Amino acid sequence: MRKGSKPAIVVVALALAMLLCLAGCGASQQSSSGQGTLRVGVRDDIMNFSYLNEQTGKYYGLEIDIAEEMAKRLGYADVEYVAVTPDDRKERLLNGEMDCLIACYSISDTRLENFDFSPAYYHDVARIMVENSSLITDPWQLQGKTIGIMSGSNTGPVLAIKLNEVGIIGDDVVSNDDAGTQYQGAYIKKVASYAELSQELEEGAVDAAAMDGAIAQGYMNDERSILDFDISEQEYGVATQKGSELSGRVAEAIQGMIDDGTIAALTDKWD
């Protein structure tokens, strides 16, 4: 990488303030007497984290248990789950469609510009999964290949930075659109869901799939392997509207759950 200049991949990588503050304050006032509903944005498609059973209409997983316990500690009488995707979760939280977000949402500098985060309740590492039939066993074999990612996740930028750092791809972006990004040396394709990404990997539409390790485990089988190549560490936190009264209380509740072993016990339950 050229010193003194940022490659294009890194580049690619208060009108609402009063409204957001009022939304956060209003939610906390409802909860002060043990009443009201906490609206929590969650994923509905990640096994063991937050998954919607369409037959029963119920959510289950680590993040659902965390949301239930957190709401109880905050004094809410009930929890309403709002299904979100990586593409829409940022705007929907900004718009006040939910009070907080517990949706495999990793803490990053860019996200901290828009939201407050609780202490991390889960630590993970982003990985690359391949089909054994592809005969790909080394990340260098990804040169000239297509790597699939979940659209809207931050895996794409951090993957590109990592591949650039080790020299697998060059500095320049050849093309970029909603479908994916062509770099010098590899194409990173955006896919709408993890289920679809897994299917495209099986069918050979992508040569590899990059995602958080815990999510990858939900799609592993005897015909797949994880490359010995860590992309980046990920820390999941509860996101709240920037500067809202709810932010401090959520952070305190999550820290309490970490300190008293509740988070560890729930993690063990779903691992």
Secondary structure as the mmCIF struct_conf table of DSSP 4:
data_model
#
loop_
_struct_conf.conf_type_id
_struct_conf.id
_struct_conf.beg_label_comp_id
_struct_conf.beg_label_asym_id
_struct_conf.beg_label_seq_id
_struct_conf.end_label_comp_id
_struct_conf.end_label_asym_id
_struct_conf.end_label_seq_id
TURN_TY1_P TURN_TY1_P1 LYS A 3 GLY A 4
BEND BEND1 SER A 5 SER A 5
HELX_RH_AL_P HELX_RH_AL_P1 ALA A 8 VAL A 12
TURN_TY1_P TURN_TY1_P2 ALA A 15 LEU A 16
HELX_RH_AL_P HELX_RH_AL_P2 ALA A 17 SER A 31
TURN_TY1_P TURN_TY1_P3 SER A 32 GLY A 34
BEND BEND2 GLY A 36 GLY A 36
STRN STRN1 THR A 37 VAL A 42
BEND BEND3 ASP A 44 ASP A 44
STRN STRN2 ASP A 45 ILE A 46
TURN_TY1_P TURN_TY1_P4 MET A 47 PHE A 49
STRN STRN3 SER A 50 ASN A 53
TURN_TY1_P TURN_TY1_P5 GLU A 54 GLY A 57
STRN STRN4 LYS A 58 TYR A 60
BEND BEND4 GLY A 61 GLY A 61
HELX_RH_AL_P HELX_RH_AL_P3 LEU A 62 LEU A 74
TURN_TY1_P TURN_TY1_P6 GLY A 75 GLY A 75
BEND BEND5 ALA A 77 ALA A 77
STRN STRN5 ASP A 78 ALA A 83
TURN_TY1_P TURN_TY1_P7 PRO A 86 ASP A 88
HELX_RH_AL_P HELX_RH_AL_P4 ARG A 89 LEU A 94
TURN_TY1_P TURN_TY1_P8 ASN A 95 GLY A 96
BEND BEND6 GLU A 97 ASP A 99
STRN STRN6 CYS A 100 LEU A 101
BEND BEND7 ALA A 103 CYS A 104
STRN STRN7 SER A 106 SER A 106
HELX_RH_AL_P HELX_RH_AL_P5 ASP A 109 LEU A 112
TURN_TY1_P TURN_TY1_P9 GLU A 113 ASN A 114
STRN STRN8 PHE A 115 PHE A 117
HELX_LH_PP_P HELX_LH_PP_P1 SER A 118 SER A 118
BEND BEND8 PRO A 119 PRO A 119
HELX_LH_PP_P HELX_LH_PP_P2 ALA A 120 ALA A 120
BEND BEND9 TYR A 121 TYR A 121
STRN STRN9 TYR A 122 GLU A 131
HELX_RH_3T_P HELX_RH_3T_P1 ASN A 132 SER A 134
TURN_TY1_P TURN_TY1_P10 LEU A 135 LEU A 135
BEND BEND10 ASP A 138 ASP A 138
HELX_RH_3T_P HELX_RH_3T_P2 PRO A 139 LEU A 142
TURN_TY1_P TURN_TY1_P11 GLN A 143 GLY A 144
STRN STRN10 LYS A 145 MET A 150
TURN_TY1_P TURN_TY1_P12 SER A 151 GLY A 152
BEND BEND11 SER A 153 ASN A 154
HELX_RH_AL_P HELX_RH_AL_P6 THR A 155 GLU A 165
TURN_TY1_P TURN_TY1_P13 VAL A 166 GLY A 167
BEND BEND12 ILE A 168 ILE A 169
BEND BEND13 ASP A 171 ASP A 171
STRN STRN11 VAL A 173 ASP A 177
TURN_TY1_P TURN_TY1_P14 ASP A 178 ALA A 179
STRN STRN12 GLY A 180 TYR A 183
TURN_TY1_P TURN_TY1_P15 GLN A 184 GLY A 185
STRN STRN13 ALA A 186 VAL A 191
BEND BEND14 ALA A 192 ALA A 192
HELX_RH_AL_P HELX_RH_AL_P7 TYR A 194 GLU A 203
TURN_TY1_P TURN_TY1_P16 GLY A 204 GLY A 204
BEND BEND15 ALA A 205 ASP A 207
STRN STRN14 ALA A 208 ASP A 212
HELX_RH_AL_P HELX_RH_AL_P8 GLY A 213 GLN A 217
TURN_TY1_P TURN_TY1_P17 GLY A 218 TYR A 219
TURN_TY1_P TURN_TY1_P18 ASP A 222 GLU A 223
STRN STRN15 ARG A 224 ILE A 226
BEND BEND16 ASP A 228 ASP A 228
STRN STRN16 SER A 232 TYR A 236
STRN STRN17 ALA A 239 GLN A 241
TURN_TY1_P TURN_TY1_P19 LYS A 242 GLY A 243
HELX_RH_AL_P HELX_RH_AL_P9 GLU A 245 ASP A 259
TURN_TY1_P TURN_TY1_P20 ASP A 260 GLY A 261
HELX_RH_AL_P HELX_RH_AL_P10 THR A 262 TRP A 270
#
